[in-house]
Amino acid sequence: MSVRKRKWKTSLGVEREAWVVDYTDQHGKRLLKTFEKKKPADAFAASSRVEVIEGTHVADSASVTVQEAGDVWIKGLELSEPPLERTSLEQYQQHLELHIAPFIGRLKLSKLNVPTVRSFADRLREEGRSGIMVRYVVRTLGTLLSDAQERGLLFRNPVSEMRGRRKGRKRKADGQDRRGRKLEVGVDIPTPEEAKRIIQSATGRWRPLMITAIFTGLRASELRGLRWRDIDLKNAELQVRQRADKYRKIGPPKTEAGERAIPLPPTVVNVLREWKLACPKGTLDLVFPNGKGNVEFHVNLIQRGLWPVLLAASVTRPVLDDQGAPQRDTEGKPIVEPKYPGLHALRHFYASWCINRKQDGGLELPPKSVQQRMGHSSIVVTMDTYGHLFPRSDDAAELAAAEAALLSN
């Protein structure tokens, strides 16, 4: 491998010069690469020498673009067995088409390195993408490049070599959500009083749904896919065996941990026994179907079910203007909106109910039991989300009792 200066004259007689790296790759093929300055030529020669020895070098002429690699990756996902969930595939396609391709789609894989990826992430932020979106897109890029590695199109994945990912991202503090803020009772999690008002205000077809959500913690997709055959009213137990995605397609839970058994309190058993007589019948045997017995749209559960119940229960918050002041209607009354935007708030309440002390009206379950009931893939997920809600073991009353017991002996 050699680095040499090359001089020549153009057709107009202008003298030019460049630095050429002359080398042979691991396959014995002679290659040339030209640089304007000596420093980048030397750097390329040094890195290429190592790559050739390791058998990982890919010449620019043999490299494909990020867009081409992405198209191959998406096609592979479409043909994968078992098939990838439609919502996941759609998200990957959006990341590729809207965020990756416009910025680095024409860039060859051989040109990608850690500084290039860092610059790409910076450009996404400059273009107005949120921090959460940037993380998701970079993660998708890393998955795309991993697929390219497996296909022999790339030998080093710069996303996985980034410092923050190589060392592992710093674990979130207990109870922090994806925005970096702890889940708060009364802000993200309904209070016990609010849960009571929701139960009292829910009527018609929405009453069994709200009560089941509050006392089982099922995800919205699990509620929409719940079947009567999976509920044992005699033994007061519910089995989660399937879910319905946003396209109303029935499928298994996302993870093995999602398949679980949940005990039912008497209130849920009684309301479901009554609802079973009035529930619309259908071939899918669904507990909470639409009027024709088919899978209900998620948006209907929110806009026709949850929000009217929250408004009726006065579980609301003021609508604020651009200056942060409460808005008022033509009669001068405050304009309010549902306090909790989605059914996940009821799932949060169930988790808090499982965690709270018995003297506070909770079940006081250990973390492992909470994980199993929530269907979390690991105890880490449970503690990252709800760890701050668990009672402390060093409360003043317990410390005083322990001290008294010690000193009395």
Residue pairs with C-beta under 8 A, 6 or more apart in sequence:
1 21
1 22
1 23
1 24
1 45
1 48
1 49
1 52
2 21
2 22
2 23
3 19
3 20
3 21
3 22
3 38
3 41
3 42
3 45
4 19
4 20
4 22
5 17
5 18
5 19
5 20
5 38
6 17
6 18
6 19
6 20
6 34
7 15
7 16
7 17
8 15
8 16
8 17
9 15
9 16
10 16
18 34
18 35
18 36
19 34
19 35
19 36
19 37
19 38
19 41
20 32
20 33
20 34
20 35
20 41
21 32
21 33
21 34
21 35
21 41
21 44
21 45
21 48
22 30
22 31
22 32
23 30
23 31
23 33
23 45
23 48
23 49
23 52
24 30
24 31
24 52
25 31
25 52
25 57
25 59
26 52
26 53
26 55
26 57
29 59
31 59
31 61
33 41
33 44
33 60
35 41
35 44
48 57
51 57
51 155
56 155
56 156
57 155
58 109
58 110
58 153
58 154
58 155
59 110
60 108
60 110
60 111
62 110
63 108
63 109
63 110
63 111
63 153
63 154
64 72
64 108
64 109
64 148
64 153
65 105
65 106
65 107
65 108
65 109
66 100
66 101
66 104
66 105
66 106
66 107
66 108
66 109
66 112
66 141
66 144
67 101
67 105
67 106
69 109
69 144
69 145
69 147
69 148
69 153
69 154
70 96
70 100
70 101
70 105
70 144
72 147
72 148
72 151
72 153
73 92
73 143
73 144
73 147
73 148
74 89
74 92
74 93
74 96
76 147
77 84
77 89
77 92
78 84
78 89
85 245
85 251
85 254
86 245
86 247
86 249
87 245
87 246
87 247
91 140
92 140
92 143
95 136
95 137
95 140
95 141
96 140
96 144
99 124
99 129
99 133
99 137
100 137
100 140
100 141
100 144
103 120
103 123
103 124
104 112
104 116
104 120
107 116
109 145
109 148
109 153
109 154
110 154
112 145
112 154
112 158
113 158
114 158
114 161
114 162
116 158
117 138
117 141
117 158
117 159
117 162
118 162
120 138
120 141
121 134
121 138
124 133
124 134
124 137
125 131
125 134
129 137
132 178
132 179
138 159
139 159
141 159
142 157
142 159
142 160
142 165
145 154
145 157
145 158
145 159
145 160
146 157
146 160
148 154
149 155
149 156
149 157
159 165
160 166
171 384
172 180
172 384
173 182
173 388
174 182
174 383
174 384
174 387
174 388
175 182
175 183
175 384
175 385
175 386
175 387
175 388
175 389
176 182
176 183
176 384
177 183
177 188
177 385
182 388
183 189
183 348
183 385
183 386
183 388
183 389
185 191
185 352
185 389
186 194
188 340
188 345
188 348
189 345
189 348
189 349
189 351
189 352
190 198
190 315
190 339
190 340
190 345
190 346
190 348
190 349
192 353
192 361
194 313
194 315
194 339
195 214
195 346
195 349
195 353
197 313
197 314
197 315
198 210
198 214
198 309
198 310
198 313
198 315
198 346
199 210
199 211
199 214
200 313
201 309
201 312
201 313
202 209
202 210
202 211
202 309
205 275
205 278
205 288
205 305
206 304
206 305
206 306
206 308
206 309
207 271
207 275
208 271
208 272
208 274
208 275
208 287
208 288
209 223
209 288
209 301
209 305
210 305
210 306
210 309
210 346
211 267
211 268
211 271
212 218
212 223
212 226
212 268
212 271
212 272
212 287
212 288
213 223
213 343
213 346
213 347
213 350
214 346
214 349
214 350
215 264
215 265
215 267
215 268
215 350
215 353
216 238
216 262
216 264
216 268
216 350
217 262
217 346
217 347
217 349
217 350
217 351
217 354
217 373
217 374
218 226
218 240
218 262
218 347
219 243
219 343
219 344
219 347
219 375
220 298
220 301
220 342
220 343
220 344
221 243
221 244
221 245
221 246
221 298
222 240
222 242
222 243
222 253
222 258
222 375
223 287
223 288
223 301
223 343
224 243
224 244
224 248
224 286
224 288
224 295
224 296
224 298
224 301
225 242
225 243
225 244
225 250
225 251
225 286
225 295
226 238
226 240
226 286
226 287
226 288
227 241
227 242
227 284
227 285
227 286
227 287
228 276
228 279
228 285
228 286
228 287
229 285
230 238
230 239
230 240
230 241
230 242
231 237
231 238
231 239
231 264
231 272
231 287
232 238
232 239
233 264
233 269
233 272
233 273
233 276
236 263
236 264
236 265
236 266
236 268
236 269
237 261
237 262
237 263
237 264
238 261
238 262
238 263
238 264
239 259
239 260
239 261
239 262
240 253
240 258
240 259
240 260
240 261
240 262
240 375
241 252
241 253
241 259
242 250
242 251
242 252
242 253
243 250
243 251
243 252
243 253
243 254
243 258
244 250
244 251
244 295
245 251
246 298
248 294
248 295
248 297
250 284
250 295
252 258
252 259
253 259
253 375
255 375
255 377
257 371
257 372
257 375
257 376
257 377
257 378
258 375
259 375
260 372
260 373
260 375
262 373
264 272
272 287
275 287
279 287
279 288
279 289
280 289
280 290
280 291
280 292
280 293
281 293
282 289
282 292
282 293
282 294
283 293
284 293
284 294
284 295
286 293
286 294
286 295
288 296
288 301
289 295
289 296
290 296
290 297
290 300
301 343
302 341
302 342
302 343
306 338
306 340
306 342
306 343
307 338
310 316
310 338
310 339
310 340
311 336
311 338
315 338
315 339
315 340
316 336
316 337
316 338
316 339
317 336
317 337
317 338
317 339
318 326
318 327
318 334
318 335
318 336
318 337
319 326
319 327
319 335
319 336
319 337
320 326
320 327
321 327
326 334
326 335
327 334
327 335
328 334
328 335
329 335
340 346
347 374
350 373
350 374
351 370
351 374
351 385
351 386
351 389
352 362
352 386
352 389
353 361
353 362
353 363
354 362
354 363
354 365
354 369
354 370
354 373
354 374
355 362
355 363
355 364
355 365
355 370
355 386
355 389
355 390
355 391
356 362
356 363
356 364
356 389
356 391
357 364
357 391
358 364
364 391
365 373
367 379
367 382
367 383
367 387
367 390
368 379
370 382
370 386
371 378
371 379
371 381
371 382
374 382
376 382
376 385
